[in-house]
Structures are given as C-alpha cells and as structure tokens.
Amino acid sequence: MSGSSPPCTKCGRLVNSGTFFRVSVQPDEDRFYAEVPVLPGCHSWGYTYEEALKNIKEAVELWLEVKREQGSRSHWNRPRRSVVPS
C-alpha cells in the first residue's frame, strides 16, 4: 500500500485505510517487538515504538501480498487495511 499515511504515533492507526489489524507491541531491553496475531508469522521489531509500528505495517503488506500471490481468497485481501496496536 505505497503512498498511505504513516501510522499515528499515539494510536498506531493508519490513516486512509478501511480494515484494521490488532497489533501487539511489547518492549524488550533495547527494542520493541510487534506482531499481528491473526496473521500467522507476521511480526517485526524496531528500536522505538513508532519504528516497530512502521515496520509491522510493511510486514502486514508483505504478508498479504504473499497470500495474494499464492492465490488465497481470504477476506484479508481487501485493498485497504490498517494496523492498530493492542
């Protein structure tokens, strides 16, 4: 979803998107780990909370792209989506 707005640094919601994914962001020593529980294997990290949100957004986009390429007819393959931290 290139060209979409960056995540809100307060809530993590992506602007101009229609589908929301719950994201778990957990601190660990010097970084933050992020995952989307409903998308198996979709996880990322960043040195800051904001970086972890940015990176998990890209991970979601790549996860969905792979599913589309594999011919998945999942309801996740809608054209607009967002990431919201839990």
matplotlib code that plots the C-alpha trace (Angstrom):
import matplotlib.pyplot as plt

x = [0.0, 2.5, 1.5, -0.5, -0.1, 2.3, 0.9, -0.4, 2.3, -0.4, -2.7, -0.9, -3.9, -3.1, -4.9, -7.0, -7.5, -10.6, -9.5, -7.9, -5.5, -4.8, -1.1, 0.7, 3.8, 6.0, 9.2, 12.3, 15.5, 16.6, 13.8, 10.1, 8.6, 5.4, 3.1, -0.3, -1.8, -4.5, -1.8, 0.4, 4.1, 3.5, 5.9, 8.6, 10.5, 12.0, 14.3, 11.3, 7.6, 7.0, 9.6, 8.0, 4.6, 6.1, 7.9, 4.8, 2.8, 5.3, 5.2, 1.4, 1.6, 4.1, 2.2, -0.9, 1.0, 2.3, -1.2, -2.5, 0.4, -0.4, -4.0, -5.5, -9.1, -9.1, -11.2, -7.8, -7.1, -9.2, -7.5, -7.5, -6.2, -4.8, -2.7, -3.9, -1.8, -3.5]
y = [0.0, 2.6, 6.2, 5.6, 7.8, 6.8, 5.4, 7.7, 7.8, 7.9, 5.0, 3.3, 3.6, 4.0, 6.9, 6.4, 2.6, 0.6, -2.7, -2.8, -5.4, -5.6, -5.4, -6.5, -4.3, -5.4, -3.7, -5.8, -4.3, -2.0, -2.6, -3.2, -6.4, -6.2, -9.0, -9.4, -12.4, -13.0, -13.2, -16.2, -15.4, -11.7, -9.9, -7.3, -5.0, -1.6, 0.4, 2.7, 2.1, 4.2, 2.3, -1.0, 0.2, 1.4, -2.0, -4.1, -2.1, -3.2, -6.8, -6.8, -5.5, -8.2, -11.0, -10.1, -9.8, -13.3, -14.6, -12.9, -14.4, -17.8, -17.4, -17.1, -15.9, -14.7, -11.7, -10.1, -9.4, -6.3, -3.2, -1.1, -2.0, -0.5, -1.6, -0.7, -1.6, -3.6]
z = [0.0, -1.0, -0.6, 2.5, 5.5, 8.3, 11.5, 14.2, 16.9, 19.6, 18.5, 15.6, 13.3, 9.7, 8.0, 4.8, 5.4, 6.0, 7.6, 11.0, 12.4, 16.1, 16.8, 19.9, 20.6, 23.5, 24.8, 25.4, 26.7, 23.8, 21.2, 20.6, 19.1, 17.1, 15.9, 14.3, 16.0, 13.3, 10.6, 11.4, 11.2, 10.7, 13.1, 13.1, 15.5, 15.9, 18.3, 19.1, 19.4, 16.3, 14.3, 15.3, 14.1, 10.8, 10.3, 11.2, 8.7, 6.0, 7.3, 7.0, 3.4, 2.5, 4.3, 2.4, -0.9, -0.5, 0.2, -2.9, -5.0, -3.6, -4.8, -1.3, -1.5, 2.1, 3.3, 4.3, 0.6, 0.5, -1.0, 2.2, 5.6, 8.9, 11.8, 15.4, 18.4, 21.2]

ax = plt.figure().add_subplot(projection="3d")
ax.plot(x, y, z, "-o")
ax.set_aspect("equal")
plt.show()
